[in-house]
């Protein structure tokens, strides 16, 4: 990615906030996770309960690492700069003042962005998209999100919410989505949707559900590839990585069938090389991006 550096000076605190779990880590300037801790996200909790869980994680960070900043990746949507967040998969947070609360607790300069946009930064920094100028990074987990890099720059959009591939319609007149629409990719292929339809967690999903989930994700990626002239999708998240090769094979077949115009033909979908550490590395990259004036 244009302007990105492989090594930075100092360590940063990284926060990854999702509908199922929250994680905090300390990440070095080379992208190495030096320390981390995790906690389940309180299900259906009120704003105070979710914040208390997050605050406990932050307070457990060892002071010896002497961090210079804090970066946060959170589900969206959110207001510009992550000043207020309203993650669809954390119903207790609506217009929650996340950046201010984290900055007050840590005493550190703090920046917040969408968790999938954060992953895109991580993949372009030290992941599978290092050196690539055009790609989408996706999280397929409790929810589904995306971050898009074009011409070496992460797309922000008017309010910082660009890349929400989870709300591309893949099944017209399909299931009702938390956003208010129908047939969104998130409403059809997220971990939340899979559990609602099957009555079982995604880890117990039958073969046909794994295949359908891959096909729908591939359908969404093909739309983005055709629209934005890109040929690489990197996917992380507990559902995608948990489903593994059958998911990616189904997704690739769907992309091959639907991305047929010359510039999108051959678009690849691959698993993140950063694994479970990707979200924390991405959150750290959010801080570095702002510290270095790239945002």
PAROLUM-77910 format. One line per field, with one value per residue (C-alpha): residue number from 1; residue in one letter; x, y, z; chain. Coordinates in Angstrom, 2 decimals. Layout:
BEGIN
kedren: [NUM, ...]
lumza: [A, ...]
px: [X, ...]
py: [Y, ...]
pz: [Z, ...]
voti: [A, ...]
END
This chain:
BEGIN
kedren: [1, 2, 3, 4, 5, 6, 7, 8, 9, 10, 11, 12, 13, 14, 15, 16, 17, 18, 19, 20, 21, 22, 23, 24, 25, 26, 27, 28, 29, 30, 31, 32, 33, 34, 35, 36, 37, 38, 39, 40, 41, 42, 43, 44, 45, 46, 47, 48, 49, 50, 51, 52, 53, 54, 55, 56, 57, 58, 59, 60, 61, 62, 63, 64, 65, 66, 67, 68, 69, 70, 71, 72, 73, 74, 75, 76, 77, 78, 79, 80, 81, 82, 83, 84, 85, 86, 87, 88, 89, 90, 91, 92, 93, 94, 95, 96, 97, 98, 99, 100, 101, 102, 103, 104, 105, 106, 107, 108, 109, 110, 111, 112, 113, 114, 115, 116, 117, 118, 119, 120, 121, 122, 123, 124, 125, 126, 127, 128, 129, 130, 131, 132, 133, 134, 135, 136, 137, 138, 139, 140, 141, 142, 143, 144, 145, 146, 147, 148, 149, 150, 151, 152, 153, 154, 155, 156, 157, 158, 159, 160, 161, 162, 163, 164, 165, 166, 167, 168, 169, 170, 171, 172, 173, 174, 175, 176, 177, 178, 179, 180, 181, 182, 183, 184, 185, 186, 187, 188, 189, 190, 191, 192, 193, 194, 195, 196, 197, 198, 199, 200, 201, 202, 203, 204, 205, 206, 207, 208, 209, 210, 211, 212, 213, 214, 215, 216, 217, 218, 219, 220, 221, 222, 223, 224, 225, 226, 227, 228, 229, 230, 231, 232, 233, 234, 235, 236, 237, 238, 239, 240, 241, 242, 243, 244, 245, 246, 247, 248, 249, 250, 251, 252, 253, 254, 255, 256, 257, 258, 259, 260, 261, 262, 263, 264, 265, 266, 267, 268, 269, 270, 271, 272, 273, 274, 275, 276, 277, 278, 279, 280, 281, 282, 283, 284, 285, 286, 287, 288, 289, 290, 291, 292, 293, 294, 295]
lumza: [X, X, X, X, X, X, X, X, X, X, X, X, X, X, X, X, X, X, X, X, X, X, X, X, X, X, X, X, X, X, X, X, X, X, X, X, X, X, X, X, X, X, X, X, X, X, X, X, X, X, X, X, X, X, X, X, X, X, X, X, X, X, X, X, X, X, X, X, X, X, X, X, X, X, X, X, X, X, X, X, X, X, X, X, X, X, X, X, X, X, X, X, X, X, X, X, X, X, X, X, X, X, X, X, X, X, X, X, X, X, X, X, X, X, X, X, X, X, X, X, X, X, X, X, X, X, X, X, X, X, X, X, X, X, X, X, X, X, X, X, X, X, X, X, X, X, X, X, X, X, X, X, X, X, X, X, X, X, X, X, X, X, X, X, X, X, X, X, X, X, X, X, X, X, X, X, X, X, X, X, X, X, X, X, X, X, X, X, X, X, X, X, X, X, X, X, X, X, X, X, X, X, X, X, X, X, X, X, X, X, X, X, X, X, X, X, X, X, X, X, X, X, X, X, X, X, X, X, X, X, X, X, X, X, X, X, X, X, X, X, X, X, X, X, X, X, X, X, X, X, X, X, X, X, X, X, X, X, X, X, X, X, X, X, X, X, X, X, X, X, X, X, X, X, X, X, X, X, X, X, X, X, X, X, X, X, X, X, X, X, X, X, X, X, X]
px: [0.00, 1.19, 2.75, 2.79, 5.94, 7.09, 8.60, 7.52, 9.04, 7.39, 4.50, 0.77, -2.22, -4.64, -8.32, -10.54, -14.25, -16.67, -20.09, -18.73, -15.41, -13.20, -9.41, -6.66, -3.02, 0.28, 1.70, 5.24, 6.25, 7.00, 3.51, 4.35, 1.75, 3.80, 0.97, -2.78, -5.89, -9.46, -12.93, -16.40, -18.60, -21.56, -24.51, -27.26, -25.61, -26.37, -23.85, -22.37, -21.87, -20.10, -17.91, -17.00, -15.75, -13.68, -12.34, -11.20, -9.25, -7.61, -6.65, -4.89, -2.32, 1.15, 2.60, 6.10, 5.37, 5.17, 2.73, 2.68, -0.93, -4.05, -5.79, -9.28, -11.09, -14.85, -17.92, -19.93, -21.51, -19.88, -19.59, -16.50, -13.33, -15.16, -16.35, -19.64, -20.08, -23.28, -22.20, -25.13, -23.94, -23.66, -27.21, -26.30, -24.08, -25.88, -23.97, -21.57, -18.66, -15.99, -12.96, -13.39, -13.97, -10.90, -8.70, -9.82, -9.13, -5.73, -4.42, -3.19, -3.89, -6.65, -8.08, -11.04, -12.02, -14.14, -12.65, -12.61, -10.95, -8.40, -7.83, -7.23, -4.50, -2.93, -3.01, -1.45, 1.21, 2.56, -0.15, -1.24, -1.74, 1.68, 2.76, -0.76, -2.45, -6.01, -7.83, -10.66, -10.16, -13.16, -14.19, -16.75, -17.59, -20.49, -21.09, -19.56, -17.51, -14.99, -12.21, -11.25, -7.87, -7.71, -4.63, -2.78, -5.17, -7.74, -11.18, -12.94, -16.05, -17.98, -18.48, -15.71, -18.00, -16.82, -16.44, -19.55, -19.78, -21.96, -24.79, -24.48, -27.72, -27.00, -30.51, -33.25, -36.19, -34.09, -33.84, -34.39, -31.10, -30.36, -29.68, -33.34, -32.89, -33.44, -31.11, -27.87, -24.78, -24.60, -28.22, -27.57, -23.99, -22.78, -22.32, -25.40, -27.49, -26.20, -27.07, -30.54, -31.35, -29.82, -30.32, -26.66, -23.39, -21.44, -18.89, -21.63, -22.94, -23.68, -21.85, -24.61, -24.52, -20.74, -21.12, -23.95, -22.05, -19.03, -21.17, -22.85, -19.56, -18.16, -21.21, -20.58, -16.88, -17.66, -19.90, -17.14, -14.52, -16.73, -17.52, -14.06, -11.60, -9.82, -8.62, -7.87, -10.05, -8.46, -10.82, -10.52, -13.03, -14.09, -16.73, -14.57, -11.42, -13.40, -15.12, -11.76, -11.03, -14.61, -15.78, -13.00, -13.51, -17.22, -16.50, -13.91, -16.29, -18.91, -16.42, -15.22, -18.83, -19.80, -16.64, -16.43, -15.52, -11.88, -10.58, -12.17, -11.74, -9.30, -10.13, -8.87, -10.28, -7.78, -7.64, -5.78, -2.17, -2.34, -4.81, -6.30, -3.75, -4.93, -7.59, -5.12, -2.44, -5.11, -6.18, -2.55, -2.33, -5.29, -3.20, -0.10, -2.09, -3.22, 0.11, 1.80, -0.85, -1.95, -5.66]
py: [0.00, 3.48, 5.21, 2.13, 1.23, -2.23, -1.02, 1.81, 3.16, 2.05, -0.14, 0.51, -0.85, -2.58, -3.28, -5.55, -5.31, -7.87, -9.24, -12.51, -11.54, -8.61, -8.68, -6.33, -6.58, -4.77, -4.68, -3.73, -1.36, -4.35, -5.78, -8.46, -9.14, -8.97, -9.64, -10.17, -11.04, -11.86, -11.89, -12.83, -9.90, -9.81, -11.07, -8.48, -6.50, -2.86, -0.19, -0.18, -3.94, -4.08, -1.12, -2.65, -5.77, -3.70, -1.51, -4.57, -5.76, -2.38, -2.20, -5.56, -4.24, -4.38, -0.89, -2.12, -1.99, 1.84, 2.21, 5.45, 5.24, 3.10, 1.81, 0.29, -1.87, -2.11, -3.25, -0.46, 1.70, 4.62, 8.38, 9.96, 9.11, 6.50, 9.15, 7.27, 3.61, 1.62, -1.96, -3.92, -7.00, -5.15, -3.87, -2.25, 0.29, 2.92, 6.18, 5.00, 7.48, 4.83, 6.91, 9.37, 6.66, 4.66, 7.76, 8.86, 5.43, 4.85, 8.40, 7.62, 9.22, 6.96, 6.28, 4.09, 2.56, -0.26, -3.66, -4.85, -1.63, -2.27, -5.76, -4.25, -2.08, -5.13, -7.21, -4.40, -3.86, -7.36, -9.74, -11.37, -8.04, -6.56, -4.83, -4.94, -1.67, -2.95, -5.47, -6.06, -7.51, -9.14, -10.39, -13.21, -13.83, -12.87, -10.16, -9.46, -6.39, -5.23, -2.77, -1.72, -0.52, 1.14, 2.70, 1.92, 3.90, 2.64, 3.95, 5.85, 7.29, 10.36, 9.16, 6.58, 3.63, 2.63, -1.08, -2.48, -5.50, -7.18, -5.04, -5.91, -7.70, -11.31, -12.78, -10.39, -10.57, -12.74, -12.60, -9.36, -7.70, -5.71, -2.74, -2.75, -4.22, -7.74, -10.27, -8.59, -10.78, -10.35, -11.45, -14.59, -15.70, -14.35, -16.48, -14.86, -15.73, -19.31, -19.89, -18.38, -20.57, -23.85, -23.57, -24.50, -22.57, -22.20, -24.73, -27.38, -26.23, -29.01, -29.28, -27.62, -24.55, -24.25, -24.43, -21.89, -19.49, -19.67, -19.13, -16.06, -14.54, -15.22, -13.54, -10.42, -10.38, -10.76, -7.71, -5.66, -6.93, -5.99, -2.59, -1.54, -3.28, -5.47, -9.06, -10.04, -10.68, -11.67, -13.15, -13.59, -14.21, -17.21, -18.43, -18.27, -19.62, -22.20, -23.51, -23.64, -25.04, -26.05, -22.48, -20.95, -23.44, -22.62, -18.90, -19.16, -21.10, -18.40, -15.62, -17.45, -17.74, -14.12, -12.00, -12.48, -9.03, -8.85, -6.73, -8.80, -12.27, -14.29, -12.51, -14.66, -15.18, -16.42, -16.82, -14.28, -15.22, -13.31, -15.74, -14.86, -12.07, -10.12, -8.06, -6.87, -6.08, -4.17, -2.20, -1.25, -0.18, 2.16, 4.02, 4.07, 5.33, 8.35, 8.94, 9.06, 11.25, 8.65, 8.87]
pz: [0.00, -0.80, 2.18, 4.40, 6.32, 7.29, 10.58, 12.86, 16.10, 19.35, 20.42, 20.31, 22.20, 19.82, 20.48, 18.40, 19.25, 17.85, 18.58, 19.99, 21.53, 22.39, 22.30, 23.42, 22.50, 22.36, 18.84, 17.93, 15.16, 12.94, 13.38, 15.95, 18.65, 21.85, 24.31, 24.11, 26.13, 25.14, 26.65, 25.40, 24.42, 26.83, 24.74, 24.40, 27.16, 27.84, 26.98, 30.47, 30.61, 27.27, 28.22, 31.59, 29.83, 27.44, 30.24, 32.20, 29.17, 28.72, 32.39, 32.09, 29.58, 31.19, 31.54, 30.76, 27.03, 27.14, 24.21, 22.23, 20.99, 20.82, 17.72, 17.70, 15.17, 15.77, 13.93, 12.35, 11.26, 13.00, 12.76, 11.18, 13.10, 15.16, 17.59, 18.03, 17.10, 16.56, 15.76, 14.39, 16.31, 19.65, 20.21, 23.52, 21.74, 19.76, 19.20, 21.89, 22.36, 21.96, 20.97, 23.82, 26.42, 25.36, 25.21, 28.69, 30.16, 28.56, 28.43, 24.91, 21.54, 20.20, 16.76, 15.82, 12.49, 11.12, 11.98, 8.35, 7.18, 9.92, 8.53, 5.09, 6.58, 8.23, 5.06, 3.06, 5.72, 6.44, 5.18, 1.96, 0.16, 0.90, -2.31, -3.79, -4.74, -5.30, -3.10, -0.65, 2.81, 4.46, 7.88, 7.80, 11.42, 13.70, 11.09, 7.69, 6.86, 4.30, 3.70, 0.17, -1.06, -4.47, -6.02, -2.79, -0.58, 1.90, 0.97, 3.77, 2.15, 3.23, 6.84, 7.12, 6.38, 2.89, 2.22, 3.94, 1.65, 4.30, 3.00, -0.66, -1.58, -2.57, -2.16, -3.32, -0.91, 1.41, 5.21, 7.06, 7.98, 11.14, 8.85, 7.82, 4.36, 3.04, 1.51, 2.59, 2.63, 6.41, 6.81, 4.74, 5.41, 8.77, 11.85, 13.35, 10.28, 10.14, 13.80, 13.32, 10.30, 11.45, 15.20, 15.62, 15.86, 12.61, 13.85, 13.51, 10.13, 7.63, 4.33, 2.33, 4.59, 4.23, 0.46, 0.36, 2.61, 0.32, -2.76, -1.30, -0.20, -3.66, -5.19, -3.14, -4.01, -7.73, -7.56, -5.94, -8.41, -11.36, -9.87, -8.70, -11.05, -8.49, -8.55, -4.96, -1.91, 1.40, 3.98, 7.73, 10.52, 12.56, 10.07, 6.94, 8.56, 10.51, 7.37, 5.64, 2.19, 1.23, 1.89, -0.21, -3.04, -3.21, -3.11, -5.89, -8.14, -7.71, -8.44, -11.56, -12.76, -12.09, -12.52, -16.30, -17.63, -18.74, -15.88, -13.10, -14.61, -12.54, -9.28, -6.40, -2.93, -0.33, 3.46, 5.53, 6.25, 9.52, 11.08, 14.44, 14.99, 11.94, 13.74, 16.41, 13.83, 11.91, 14.97, 15.51, 11.87, 12.43, 14.98, 12.77, 9.82, 11.80, 13.55, 10.17, 8.59, 6.04, 6.89]
voti: [A, A, A, A, A, A, A, A, A, A, A, A, A, A, A, A, A, A, A, A, A, A, A, A, A, A, A, A, A, A, A, A, A, A, A, A, A, A, A, A, A, A, A, A, A, A, A, A, A, A, A, A, A, A, A, A, A, A, A, A, A, A, A, A, A, A, A, A, A, A, A, A, A, A, A, A, A, A, A, A, A, A, A, A, A, A, A, A, A, A, A, A, A, A, A, A, A, A, A, A, A, A, A, A, A, A, A, A, A, A, A, A, A, A, A, A, A, A, A, A, A, A, A, A, A, A, A, A, A, A, A, A, A, A, A, A, A, A, A, A, A, A, A, A, A, A, A, A, A, A, A, A, A, A, A, A, A, A, A, A, A, A, A, A, A, A, A, A, A, A, A, A, A, A, A, A, A, A, A, A, A, A, A, A, A, A, A, A, A, A, A, A, A, A, A, A, A, A, A, A, A, A, A, A, A, A, A, A, A, A, A, A, A, A, A, A, A, A, A, A, A, A, A, A, A, A, A, A, A, A, A, A, A, A, A, A, A, A, A, A, A, A, A, A, A, A, A, A, A, A, A, A, A, A, A, A, A, A, A, A, A, A, A, A, A, A, A, A, A, A, A, A, A, A, A, A, A, A, A, A, A, A, A, A, A, A, A, A, A, A, A, A, A, A, A]
END
